[in-house]
Amino acid sequence: MGDKANAHPGAAGRATAADRPSSVRNVVLVGPSGSGKTTLAEALALAAGAVNRAGRVEDGATVSDYDEIEHRQGRSVQLSLVPVEWGGIKINLLDTPGYADFVGELRAGLRAADAALFVVSASDGVDGATRAVWEECAAVGMPRAIVFTHLEAARSDFDEMTRLCAETFGGDDPDAVLPLYLPLYGPQGPDGHAPVKGLVGLLSQRIFDYSSGERKEVPAEQDQLPRIETARSRLIEGIIAESEDETLMDRYLDGEEIDYKTLVEDLERAVARGTFHPVLAAAPAAEGSREGIGTIELLELVTGGFPTPSEHEAPAVTTPEGSPRPQITCDPDGPLVAEVVKTASDPYVGRVSLVRVFSGTLRPDETVHVSGHGLTDRGHEDHDVDERIGALSSPFGKQQRTLSQAIAGDIASVAKLMRAETGDTLSAKDDPLLMEPWAMPDPLLPLAIQAHSKADEDKLSQGLSRLVAEDPTMRLEQNQDTRQLVLWCLGEAHRDVALERLRSRYGVQVDVVPYKVSLRETFGERAGGRGRHVKQSGGHGQYAICEIEVEPLPPGSGIEFVDKVVGGAVPRQFIPSVEKGVRAQAARGVAAGYPLVDVRVTLLDGKAHSVDSSDAAFQTAGALAMREAAAEAKIHLLEPVTEIVVMVPDHYVGPVMSDLSGRRGRVVGTEQAGPGRTLVRAEVPEIEIGRYAVDLRSISHGTGQFNRSYARHEPMPPQLAGKIREQAEKGS
């Protein structure tokens, strides 16, 4: 691992189909936006010979040939696969977005990978979101390594960043996070910053100088030796502490020189187990060089230290009905179990699914069973169908390279799966299975939209269904109360990408309209009303009079209708007509146009005509009586109150509680949620938290999370209710 050799181990460049699970490594690149993940993936592809110095292969593809939206925004917004080969090993590099709005793509990358490479800018540090992902990986034992980028930046400090990462990621054992290499610096420039020109391999004590454009071994200078020896001793002790040979530490402390091969083997085992996390460094290549500083070292770490798919336990499987099935293994001859980790629409080939095969072998043109998780609550169609897949390919930017098969452990693109969505399971049609879903965050930022024109209206439904099929972190809602079409997103960047994809990919132009919350109305006091609908203008007339009393009921009671008519003042056949008119008016509202709830309406008296009375006349009279009663009574506007649970680091609890109070919220309790984190429970009017997904991120510097659930409706403050009534009157 690491500083084994000076020559390339026969890099084949273009990745092909793997022939056995042991020749595959699936590695996800994780880190904040701007840390250099995509640049690093390109550098690794260049070092492995997958692209030339211009970043292209012979068919013209480039690693950076991604979505046009990414080019326009200057950042990754989706999961991308970069397959390369090194030393006969196929490495599937999964480049994930670093921006919090696209955490669904990150989660998909974590699901498809067997190890994670955390990319940290040496000039910016570790953010809260990256720390949270590290903890998530630690919880499932995923092997992790750290690579520092931006070492060429003036503010970069390798030693300080190493200390910070050991403190942040090491937890109780900071010696589990140690560098395998130290940067080799050149002469200081005018700004006082010394550029990185190479690396020092601590285990072998070999010095690799890249300044000439090639990786060359040079002898260590005398003034470098103390720093190298100190770091090397600490690294050896860290490796030995993770060794399965319990005698090794005693032998080392007694002065025995531990064999280099033994150290490397113990290091590789510790990395694969996820108990030791090496720190490496990467810097741009010299002009004209194919080898970026640290790229060969990273490729050797991935192939030598990261686990094969067979060493990573697969998710649990059941039948589509939920019956448990035996644990699957990474066996190309086993039952077919694969998962769609990403869905995209290509303008030329249609829907393309990126699939991780966990068991069995996937072949072109075979019929498979597609099982979904029934995310109907998020606007997805429920589906459990057989489909014939199209061609298998290996993506490289926008290009798709044909594969003959995809075995257990490998990742491939599948064409023509028209019903499959992100998160779905592919299995044998005669033995359908369903994989345990991965955790997806709830979208909590509402986006109310409407078609821009009649032509857009015709295409809107299909465009939205495709959008949510690609991205399970979006939720589509047709709100029955407000009659709005609402697309729920994770944040503003997520929202902007959704709108742009609707326009550019599906040809649908939409208008964004203000999001409405589901308000209600109710009576604040008892009131009476008389509805008189009498029209006689020749011919058959209309005659209906009814008298009602309306009184408030406890929350959640709905509309209760009581008949107390005596003596047949209102004929029996017309009493249901009065109720129908009352309920129709309640649905339309009596003050500001919102549904009326939680009242008892009592029919007391009325009059009818033997000829002119009718069902329609008494419906109208019932509605008129409701309006008259409302005009005489105090009407409350009820607003939905949401219960929210916010989890933040302890030092953000004060700002979060202060912000909630400013939103008319009531904090109902706090509790510890693990080391250094607190849960804050509060009840907040929904009208005050439309942008809370964005605002919490700002308050907590990206470290806060929250979920929400409906609690109840309660009266809105009179001043605010008055403003809403005024707006309703202006709009009517």
ZAMARGU-4260 file (C-alpha; in steps of 0.2 Angstrom, whole numbers, plus 5000, padded with zeros to 4 digits):
<rodrens>
0) 5000/5000/5000 | 5005/5018/4997 | 5024/5019/4994 | 5026/5001/4987 | 5033/5005/4969
5) 5039/5018/4958 | 5032/5012/4942 | 5014/5010/4936 | 5008/4993/4940 | 5001/4991/4922
10) 4987/5003/4922 | 4974/4998/4909 | 4966/5015/4908 | 4948/5011/4902 | 4938/5001/4914
15) 4929/4986/4908 | 4917/4973/4916 | 4924/4965/4931 | 4927/4946/4931 | 4926/4943/4949
20) 4921/4953/4965 | 4939/4953/4972 | 4945/4964/4957 | 4932/4978/4961 | 4934/4992/4973
25) 4919/5004/4976 | 4924/5020/4983 | 4913/5035/4987 | 4921/5053/4987 | 4914/5063/5002
30) 4917/5081/5007 | 4910/5099/5007 | 4907/5108/4991 | 4923/5116/4984 | 4934/5103/4993
35) 4940/5097/4976 | 4931/5080/4975 | 4928/5081/4956 | 4945/5088/4952 | 4953/5073/4962
40) 4942/5060/4953 | 4949/5068/4936 | 4967/5067/4943 | 4965/5049/4948 | 4958/5045/4931
45) 4973/5054/4923 | 4985/5045/4933 | 4977/5028/4929 | 4978/5031/4911 | 4959/5033/4908
50) 4961/5050/4901 | 4975/5059/4892 | 4983/5076/4898 | 4968/5085/4890 | 4956/5075/4901
55) 4950/5065/4886 | 4950/5047/4880 | 4950/5042/4862 | 4931/5044/4860 | 4931/5062/4866
60) 4923/5059/4882 | 4929/5068/4898 | 4927/5065/4916 | 4919/5082/4918 | 4906/5079/4904
65) 4891/5079/4917 | 4875/5088/4917 | 4874/5105/4909 | 4866/5112/4926 | 4883/5107/4934
70) 4892/5117/4921 | 4881/5132/4924 | 4881/5132/4943 | 4900/5127/4944 | 4897/5113/4956
75) 4891/5095/4957 | 4873/5092/4959 | 4872/5074/4956 | 4880/5057/4959 | 4893/5053/4946
80) 4903/5037/4942 | 4921/5037/4936 | 4927/5020/4933 | 4946/5017/4931 | 4958/5002/4932
85) 4974/5001/4942 | 4985/4985/4943 | 4971/4974/4937 | 4958/4981/4949 | 4943/4990/4943
90) 4939/5006/4954 | 4922/5013/4954 | 4924/5031/4960 | 4908/5038/4965 | 4909/5057/4965
95) 4895/5065/4976 | 4889/5083/4978 | 4896/5092/4993 | 4881/5104/4995 | 4868/5100/5008
100) 4854/5101/4997 | 4860/5086/4987 | 4862/5074/5002 | 4851/5062/4993 | 4864/5059/4980
105) 4877/5057/4994 | 4867/5044/5002 | 4865/5035/4986 | 4884/5035/4984 | 4886/5028/5002
110) 4874/5014/4998 | 4884/5009/4982 | 4901/5010/4990 | 4911/4999/5001 | 4923/5012/5007
115) 4924/5031/5008 | 4937/5043/5004 | 4934/5060/5014 | 4941/5074/5004 | 4946/5089/5015
120) 4952/5106/5010 | 4968/5109/5019 | 4964/5128/5019 | 4946/5127/5024 | 4945/5114/5037
125) 4931/5101/5042 | 4913/5107/5042 | 4898/5101/5052 | 4890/5091/5038 | 4906/5082/5034
130) 4908/5077/5052 | 4890/5071/5052 | 4893/5060/5037 | 4909/5053/5045 | 4898/5048/5060
135) 4886/5040/5049 | 4899/5029/5041 | 4907/5025/5058 | 4890/5019/5064 | 4890/5005/5050
140) 4908/5002/5051 | 4912/5008/5033 | 4931/5010/5030 | 4937/5028/5028 | 4953/5037/5023
145) 4956/5056/5022 | 4964/5065/5008 | 4970/5083/5010 | 4968/5094/4995 | 4972/5113/4991
150) 4989/5111/4999 | 4995/5124/4986 | 4984/5137/4995 | 4992/5150/5005 | 4982/5146/5020
155) 4985/5128/5020 | 4993/5119/5035 | 4995/5100/5034 | 5001/5098/5052 | 4987/5108/5059
160) 4974/5100/5048 | 4980/5083/5053 | 4978/5087/5071 | 4961/5094/5068 | 4955/5078/5059
165) 4962/5067/5072 | 4953/5077/5085 | 4937/5078/5075 | 4937/5060/5067 | 4947/5050/5080
170) 4935/5052/5094 | 4942/5043/5109 | 4957/5037/5099 | 4966/5051/5089 | 4980/5039/5085
175) 4967/5030/5073 | 4969/5045/5061 | 4987/5047/5056 | 4996/5052/5040 | 5004/5039/5029
180) 5014/5053/5020 | 5020/5070/5024 | 5021/5084/5010 | 5038/5088/5003 | 5039/5107/5001
185) 5049/5117/4989 | 5057/5134/4991 | 5046/5148/4998 | 5038/5160/4986 | 5036/5179/4988
190) 5021/5177/4998 | 5030/5166/5011 | 5021/5150/5006 | 5031/5135/5001 | 5023/5125/4987
195) 5021/5106/4988 | 5033/5097/4977 | 5032/5079/4983 | 5028/5067/4997 | 5037/5057/5010
200) 5032/5039/5013 | 5033/5037/5031 | 5033/5018/5032 | 5047/5016/5019 | 5055/5033/5022
205) 5056/5035/5003 | 5055/5053/4996 | 5045/5055/4980 | 5048/5071/4971 | 5036/5077/4957
210) 5043/5093/4953 | 5051/5087/4936 | 5034/5081/4930 | 5038/5063/4934 | 5037/5054/4951
215) 5056/5052/4956 | 5063/5045/4971 | 5076/5056/4980 | 5086/5055/4996 | 5080/5063/5012
220) 5088/5079/5017 | 5096/5080/5034 | 5084/5093/5041 | 5069/5083/5036 | 5074/5067/5046
225) 5068/5072/5063 | 5051/5077/5057 | 5050/5061/5047 | 5056/5050/5062 | 5043/5057/5074
230) 5029/5055/5062 | 5035/5038/5057 | 5036/5032/5075 | 5018/5038/5079 | 5012/5029/5063
235) 5020/5013/5067 | 5013/5013/5085 | 4996/5017/5078 | 4996/5002/5066 | 5003/4990/5079
240) 4989/4996/5091 | 4977/4989/5078 | 4986/4973/5074 | 4979/4956/5078 | 4996/4951/5084
245) 4995/4956/5102 | 5014/4953/5104 | 5019/4966/5091 | 5018/4981/5103 | 5029/4973/5116
250) 5042/4968/5103 | 5042/4986/5096 | 5043/4994/5113 | 5058/4982/5117 | 5067/4990/5102
255) 5064/4976/5089 | 5063/4983/5071 | 5046/4977/5064 | 5046/4970/5047 | 5040/4983/5033
260) 5029/4969/5025 | 5021/4965/5042 | 5017/4984/5045 | 5009/4986/5028 | 4999/4970/5030
265) 4992/4976/5047 | 4989/4993/5040 | 4979/4986/5026 | 4969/4975/5037 | 4965/4989/5049
270) 4960/5000/5035 | 4948/4987/5028 | 4941/4984/5045 | 4937/5002/5047 | 4947/5004/5063
275) 4962/5015/5056 | 4960/5030/5045 | 4975/5035/5035 | 4978/5053/5030 | 4985/5056/5013
280) 4988/5072/5002 | 4985/5077/4984 | 4991/5092/4974 | 4990/5097/4956 | 5002/5089/4944
285) 5016/5099/4937 | 5014/5106/4920 | 5014/5093/4907 | 5013/5079/4920 | 5001/5065/4920
290) 5004/5061/4938 | 4996/5073/4951 | 5005/5073/4968 | 4998/5059/4978 | 4987/5051/4965
295) 4997/5035/4963 | 4998/5034/4982 | 4979/5035/4983 | 4977/5022/4969 | 4988/5010/4979
300) 4978/5014/4995 | 4962/5010/4987 | 4968/4994/4978 | 4978/4988/4993 | 4969/4994/5009
305) 4950/4996/5004 | 4939/4981/5005 | 4932/4971/4991 | 4913/4970/4989 | 4914/4952/4996
310) 4920/4960/5013 | 4906/4972/5014 | 4890/4965/5021 | 4875/4968/5009 | 4859/4976/5015
315) 4845/4964/5021 | 4832/4958/5009 | 4814/4952/5010 | 4801/4947/4998 | 4790/4961/4990
320) 4777/4957/5003 | 4789/4959/5018 | 4794/4941/5022 | 4812/4939/5027 | 4824/4930/5016
325) 4842/4924/5020 | 4856/4936/5020 | 4863/4938/5002 | 4882/4936/4998 | 4892/4944/4985
330) 4892/4929/4974 | 4891/4931/4955 | 4882/4914/4954 | 4870/4918/4968 | 4852/4925/4966
335) 4851/4941/4957 | 4849/4956/4968 | 4854/4973/4962 | 4848/4991/4967 | 4845/5007/4957
340) 4856/5020/4965 | 4853/5034/4953 | 4840/5037/4939 | 4843/5049/4925 | 4835/5054/4908
345) 4846/5055/4893 | 4839/5064/4878 | 4845/5051/4866 | 4843/5034/4875 | 4829/5038/4887
350) 4829/5033/4905 | 4846/5027/4912 | 4848/5018/4929 | 4864/5017/4938 | 4864/5000/4947
355) 4874/4992/4960 | 4874/4973/4959 | 4875/4965/4976 | 4872/4947/4971 | 4871/4937/4955
360) 4875/4943/4938 | 4865/4956/4927 | 4865/4953/4908 | 4859/4963/4894 | 4841/4960/4887
365) 4836/4949/4901 | 4819/4951/4910 | 4820/4956/4928 | 4808/4960/4942 | 4807/4978/4948
370) 4801/4981/4966 | 4799/4998/4974 | 4795/5004/4991 | 4779/5011/4987 | 4783/5029/4991
375) 4766/5035/4986 | 4766/5048/5000 | 4780/5057/4990 | 4771/5057/4974 | 4778/5041/4967
380) 4768/5028/4958 | 4767/5011/4966 | 4775/4998/4956 | 4780/4980/4957 | 4783/4974/4939
385) 4793/4963/4927 | 4804/4973/4914 | 4816/4969/4901 | 4832/4978/4903 | 4842/4985/4888
390) 4860/4987/4886 | 4873/4987/4900 | 4886/5000/4900 | 4900/5009/4910 | 4897/5028/4911
395) 4912/5040/4908 | 4905/5057/4908 | 4892/5058/4895 | 4898/5043/4886 | 4892/5025/4889
400) 4904/5010/4886 | 4895/4994/4882 | 4897/4980/4895 | 4894/4961/4892 | 4888/4959/4910
405) 4889/4966/4928 | 4893/4954/4941 | 4890/4955/4960 | 4900/4969/4967 | 4901/4979/4951
410) 4891/4995/4946 | 4884/4998/4929 | 4872/5008/4919 | 4856/5000/4913 | 4845/5006/4899
415) 4826/5005/4896 | 4820/5002/4913 | 4805/5013/4911 | 4797/5009/4927 | 4812/5008/4939
420) 4815/5022/4951 | 4830/5027/4962 | 4830/5015/4977 | 4821/5001/4968 | 4827/4983/4968
425) 4830/4972/4953 | 4829/4953/4955 | 4825/4937/4945 | 4807/4937/4939 | 4804/4920/4946
430) 4811/4925/4963 | 4807/4943/4967 | 4816/4952/4981 | 4816/4969/4989 | 4831/4977/4997
435) 4830/4986/5014 | 4829/5005/5009 | 4843/5017/5013 | 4839/5032/5024 | 4832/5047/5014
440) 4830/5064/5022 | 4812/5072/5021 | 4811/5087/5010 | 4805/5101/5020 | 4805/5117/5009
445) 4789/5119/4999 | 4788/5125/4981 | 4771/5129/4975 | 4770/5129/4956 | 4758/5130/4941
450) 4760/5128/4923 | 4765/5143/4913 | 4753/5140/4899 | 4741/5127/4892 | 4755/5118/4883
455) 4765/5117/4898 | 4750/5110/4908 | 4749/5096/4896 | 4767/5091/4900 | 4768/5095/4918
460) 4761/5079/4925 | 4774/5068/4916 | 4788/5080/4919 | 4785/5080/4938 | 4783/5061/4939
465) 4800/5059/4930 | 4808/5071/4942 | 4802/5063/4958 | 4806/5046/4950 | 4824/5052/4948
470) 4825/5060/4965 | 4817/5051/4980 | 4821/5066/4991 | 4808/5076/4982 | 4790/5074/4987
475) 4775/5079/4976 | 4759/5085/4984 | 4742/5090/4977 | 4736/5099/4992 | 4717/5097/4993
480) 4714/5111/5005 | 4723/5125/4995 | 4722/5117/4978 | 4740/5120/4976 | 4753/5108/4967
485) 4768/5108/4979 | 4785/5101/4976 | 4794/5098/4992 | 4813/5100/4991 | 4828/5100/5003
490) 4834/5118/5000 | 4835/5132/4988 | 4848/5125/4977 | 4838/5108/4976 | 4823/5119/4971
495) 4833/5128/4958 | 4839/5112/4950 | 4822/5105/4950 | 4815/5120/4941 | 4829/5120/4928
500) 4827/5101/4925 | 4809/5104/4922 | 4813/5117/4909 | 4828/5111/4900 | 4826/5092/4901
505) 4807/5090/4900 | 4802/5106/4891 | 4790/5112/4905 | 4789/5130/4910 | 4782/5133/4927
510) 4778/5148/4937 | 4782/5149/4956 | 4767/5155/4966 | 4767/5159/4985 | 4764/5144/4996
515) 4748/5143/5005 | 4746/5135/5022 | 4729/5126/5026 | 4720/5139/5036 | 4703/5136/5044
520) 4689/5146/5051 | 4678/5143/5066 | 4665/5153/5077 | 4671/5161/5092 | 4654/5162/5100
525) 4636/5157/5098 | 4626/5166/5084 | 4610/5164/5075 | 4606/5167/5056 | 4591/5167/5045
530) 4592/5162/5027 | 4578/5169/5016 | 4578/5164/4997 | 4562/5170/4989 | 4560/5173/4971
535) 4544/5175/4962 | 4546/5182/4944 | 4532/5173/4935 | 4531/5155/4932 | 4539/5142/4944
540) 4547/5152/4959 | 4559/5148/4973 | 4554/5149/4991 | 4564/5143/5006 | 4567/5151/5023
545) 4577/5143/5037 | 4583/5149/5054 | 4599/5141/5062 | 4610/5143/5077 | 4628/5140/5076
550) 4639/5137/5091 | 4658/5132/5093 | 4663/5115/5097 | 4680/5108/5103 | 4694/5106/5091
555) 4693/5091/5079 | 4674/5090/5080 | 4671/5095/5062 | 4654/5100/5057 | 4639/5094/5067
560) 4621/5097/5060 | 4606/5095/5072 | 4588/5096/5067 | 4576/5104/5080 | 4562/5109/5068
565) 4545/5106/5076 | 4528/5105/5068 | 4534/5103/5050 | 4539/5121/5047 | 4552/5114/5036
570) 4546/5098/5027 | 4556/5082/5031 | 4562/5080/5013 | 4570/5098/5013 | 4580/5096/5029
575) 4594/5086/5021 | 4594/5101/5008 | 4597/5113/5022 | 4611/5103/5028 | 4619/5101/5011
580) 4618/5120/5009 | 4626/5123/5026 | 4640/5111/5023 | 4644/5118/5006 | 4645/5136/5013
585) 4656/5129/5027 | 4668/5122/5014 | 4669/5138/5005 | 4671/5148/5022 | 4662/5162/5030
590) 4675/5176/5033 | 4691/5174/5022 | 4687/5159/5011 | 4694/5145/5022 | 4685/5130/5027
595) 4674/5131/5042 | 4677/5118/5056 | 4672/5113/5073 | 4654/5120/5074 | 4637/5113/5078
600) 4623/5120/5066 | 4606/5118/5073 | 4591/5120/5062 | 4577/5128/5073 | 4563/5134/5061
605) 4559/5139/5043 | 4545/5141/5031 | 4541/5132/5014 | 4529/5134/5000 | 4518/5120/4993
610) 4523/5124/4975 | 4539/5135/4975 | 4550/5126/4988 | 4563/5115/4981 | 4579/5106/4986
615) 4590/5120/4977 | 4580/5133/4986 | 4583/5126/5003 | 4601/5123/4999 | 4603/5141/4995
620) 4594/5146/5011 | 4605/5136/5022 | 4620/5144/5014 | 4613/5161/5017 | 4609/5157/5035
625) 4627/5153/5038 | 4633/5169/5031 | 4621/5179/5041 | 4626/5170/5057 | 4645/5173/5053
630) 4641/5192/5050 | 4635/5193/5068 | 4648/5183/5076 | 4666/5183/5081 | 4675/5172/5068
635) 4692/5165/5072 | 4705/5161/5059 | 4714/5144/5064 | 4731/5141/5058 | 4740/5124/5058
640) 4753/5122/5071 | 4768/5111/5068 | 4778/5101/5080 | 4796/5102/5075 | 4811/5092/5083
645) 4827/5101/5080 | 4844/5092/5083 | 4859/5103/5084 | 4876/5104/5092 | 4875/5110/5110
650) 4883/5127/5106 | 4869/5131/5094 | 4854/5128/5106 | 4853/5146/5112 | 4852/5153/5094
655) 4839/5140/5089 | 4828/5143/5103 | 4829/5162/5101 | 4824/5160/5083 | 4810/5148/5087
660) 4803/5161/5099 | 4804/5174/5086 | 4793/5163/5075 | 4779/5163/5088 | 4785/5146/5093
665) 4784/5138/5110 | 4799/5127/5116 | 4791/5112/5125 | 4807/5103/5130 | 4825/5099/5126
670) 4835/5083/5129 | 4852/5076/5125 | 4854/5067/5109 | 4872/5060/5111 | 4888/5068/5114
675) 4888/5086/5111 | 4871/5086/5103 | 4854/5092/5109 | 4836/5089/5103 | 4824/5104/5104
680) 4806/5101/5103 | 4794/5115/5099 | 4777/5120/5092 | 4777/5133/5079 | 4764/5140/5067
685) 4766/5132/5050 | 4765/5149/5042 | 4781/5154/5051 | 4792/5140/5045 | 4790/5139/5027
690) 4809/5143/5024 | 4815/5135/5040 | 4825/5122/5030 | 4835/5136/5024 | 4836/5146/5039
695) 4841/5132/5051 | 4856/5128/5040 | 4861/5146/5041 | 4859/5147/5060 | 4868/5131/5064
700) 4881/5133/5050 | 4875/5117/5041 | 4875/5106/5057 | 4856/5107/5061 | 4843/5094/5056
705) 4824/5095/5060 | 4808/5085/5056 | 4790/5091/5057 | 4773/5084/5060 | 4756/5092/5061
710) 4750/5095/5078 | 4733/5104/5077 | 4725/5120/5071 | 4723/5134/5084 | 4717/5153/5083
715) 4728/5165/5074 | 4732/5181/5083 | 4719/5194/5079 | 4731/5207/5071 | 4738/5194/5059
720) 4721/5187/5056 | 4715/5204/5051 | 4728/5206/5038 | 4724/5189/5030 | 4705/5194/5029
725) 4710/5211/5021 | 4720/5201/5008 | 4706/5190/5005 | 4694/5204/5002 | 4706/5213/4990
730) 4708/5197/4980 | 4689/5193/4979
</rodrens>
